[in-house]
């Protein structure tokens, strides 16, 4: 038996007409040749890590027209830089090149021997490297350069860059700074250019980076991250929104509280005169003053040019007759009404819409309305000047001025003002008290502008002598007038709490204790009348405002003692420290809490 008999003993069969004679089908000869060729190819195949090279005689040779299209494609990609679009795909690129996707895929696969993603990513990596080497892009981060070059995420950029160059982007940039190497993309395909016409091959176009595209990529990446983690994103966005809203709310509250009456021109020199009484239960000060105080001060203190009375007149009633309407009357109750003098409007700034602030309230039976009240009384404030308003059904008041509505951040939300002389003239509500130095009305306040160069301490001494002169005995023994008031500018606190972890928490607790103790020592007072508490809510139970809070400096002693906690130790020590400081300043001992700072 020969070799073929040994190899194909199972493939023998008898041909018809030849009994006992062995014959071989030609198919088996072909099968043997293919088997030997396959074994040779497998034996000669390179290692897995080596590059596969197919013998050139087995490669189909692309036609010349297809090669020219490949060169044209590379040229267009360089010039148009379509690869900078992070959403570029085979179909969109084919539309931009006016080609069918199948034809474009054939050009890339047959001529350039690449897949679409490999081709585009190599151009993007080349663009990144070019910008790394260009000093004009030194101010842009690697991620920014990658996004401008067409990558849509940092992870994709890092992976593709490392696969192409063998180094991470940061390593490549650092090596570039050290060695300034020339870059060569190993797999970047650069065939010899075939010029099919006489058009000059365009050079590399140095187009400025597209900042809008970079920002677009930033927003797109952020949106994708949000959509990928919807629950996590919802929690974070909601928390961020609440935090921003809370910060804005706190800012608006602080801004509002610190803006009270800051718009007045002479705000730094406006003072209120208070009455200070001393007795067995201590020293107390109140904002109320006798009616003739301003008249006496104008005689004894001629240097004080701006001095004015103001008295609240809440709950007063007014009647307006509607002319030509059958005698129909409109009745109003006004809570924010005042008696005041013309000088008040020279001390405090109000915007006047009609009338003269210097003369509007000089005559008796005259009044000034706010814009809102004038509209309410007469329908249109423009028609209010000179109109008559019936007050408490006993006297007629003439409208001589209109002021703009007052801002909410003021202690004088004035809606209506009646001339001061109306209050004191014959038939006036307080005509009998015009010369009364004993009676004090708590709603009657006196304001002044301190003349330039006048010493507050000296003026307070003169006001005490002034009280002795005008207030009759025996009331002048314990009663004086003073400017308001001593103010706490700064509080120093030293804390010895042992070992601690977070000093900011300790400082916050101490500052809170100082604010609470300030209110307890100087403001919070509960009084009783007829067996009932007079204070009903925060409108008559005052609380410290932000503007009352002094600057607080907290020093924490460092030591190795055991942690003792902080709690509220700053609260009980504040009042004794404050009264001791007042004693050092004035020589007065305060024996009762709460005490009025205006009385010090």
ZIGI-V377264 format. One record per helix or strand. SS is the DSSP state (a for helix, b for strand). FROM is the first residue (numbers start at 1). TO is the last residue. If there is no record, write none. Layout:
ss | from | to
SS | FROM | TO
SS | FROM | TO
This chain:
ss | from | to
a | 3 | 7
a | 9 | 11
b | 13 | 14
b | 22 | 23
a | 26 | 44
a | 56 | 58
a | 64 | 80
a | 82 | 84
a | 90 | 97
a | 101 | 111
a | 116 | 133
a | 135 | 137
a | 142 | 149
a | 154 | 165
a | 169 | 179
a | 211 | 228
a | 230 | 257
a | 267 | 269
b | 270 | 279
b | 282 | 286
b | 289 | 289
a | 293 | 300
b | 307 | 312
b | 316 | 321
b | 329 | 334
b | 337 | 340
a | 344 | 347
b | 352 | 354
b | 366 | 370
a | 371 | 378
a | 381 | 383
b | 388 | 391
b | 395 | 403
b | 416 | 419
a | 420 | 424
a | 431 | 433
b | 441 | 441
b | 444 | 449
a | 456 | 470
a | 475 | 477
b | 479 | 483
b | 490 | 495
a | 503 | 522
b | 528 | 529
b | 532 | 533
a | 546 | 548
b | 551 | 556
a | 569 | 586
a | 597 | 599
